[in-house]
Amino acid sequence: MNKGIYVAPIEANSGKSILSLGLMRLLLGKMARVGYFRPIIDDYPDGKQDNHIATILSHFNIPLNYEEAYACTRSQVVQKTSRNREDEVLDTIIQKYKDLESRFDFILVEGTDFTGEGAIIEWDFNVLLAKNLGIPTVILSTGVGKTLEEFVNSLALACDSFRDKGVEVLMVAANKIQPENRQLVLDQMHADLPEGVLTAAIPLNPVLGNPSMREIADALGGEVLFGARHLDKQVAHFGVGAMQLRNYLTHLVEATLVITPGDRADIILGALQANLSTNYPSISGIILTGGLVPEETIIRLIEGLSEVVPIVSVQGGTFSVTNRIGSIQPRIYAGNTLKIEQSLKDFSAYVPEDAL
């Protein structure tokens, strides 16, 4: 009997958290002791942890220390690979996995992210690791920016790559599919993938695709001035408050992030008042650019409001900050209950749980 399963994305930003969360809940419903393991993680500064590990361990109360849940950092892999010492990396990963295997009934293994230095070698590592660990795999990819033919062909090639190396493929999942194309994708997958391989097509969900104020503040290195307890608010839209308030208010839509220089008291107070007004949509937060903060009299006024959305001060000009916000890739993280619960709902709705 297999004692593990390997989640293998075939590209960056595939949205594998939805599979890892769903599989962990599914496994915990079948057996008491389920472990979690990431062979390779990114490098993090002191005090920072891998988001995937932190989310799974905390949400499901997995009895593992953080350091036990991974084997190597990306820089360690790149360094050893460049010196033709890949065997040392593989040995370390296998030993760490075996240590967990002795403690748990089953282990969910989550593959690498294909980001940063060393991404080019990660695909081979995912295949190699699944083979050497002797566990079946679930393959995942995103349909964003691809034609139907390109997308399904890439999934079929990935499936063949694992099977050619002797790795059993349990399921191939297409993620972030336009809802109206879901059945079309499933039909094409059934036609092109080997018989017996399960298929899933998960529609693009705006709730999962939007960043939270916490993610934006972290990505920008911002200082949270107000509303820290509301940092998990989702941002669906963002816009620059550079015009006069009477004109800017007409551009507000639900869950907007207001971006404005820190000395624009009119925009700041107007946006906060609009958030409280039943005549305007709610906003998600305010980013103050230029490293500027409101004057003391404005600070006192904000402190006296009954409800304040997150207000974050960041360095950099409005133009550059706006571009950086636009490039943020949303993540699911520990404590973001909304995204975690939505991921679990989508998994149940679009993945063949009983067959899997």
Beta strands, then each sheet from edge to edge (+ up, - down):
strand 1: 4-9
strand 2: 34-41
strand 3: 70-73
strand 4: 106-110
strand 5: 137-142
strand 6: 169-177
strand 7: 198-203
strand 8: 223-226
strand 9: 237-240
strand 10: 256-261
strand 11: 283-289
strand 12: 311-313
sheet 1: 3+ 2+ 4+ 1+ 5+ 6+ 7+
sheet 2: 8+ 12- 11- 10- 9-
end
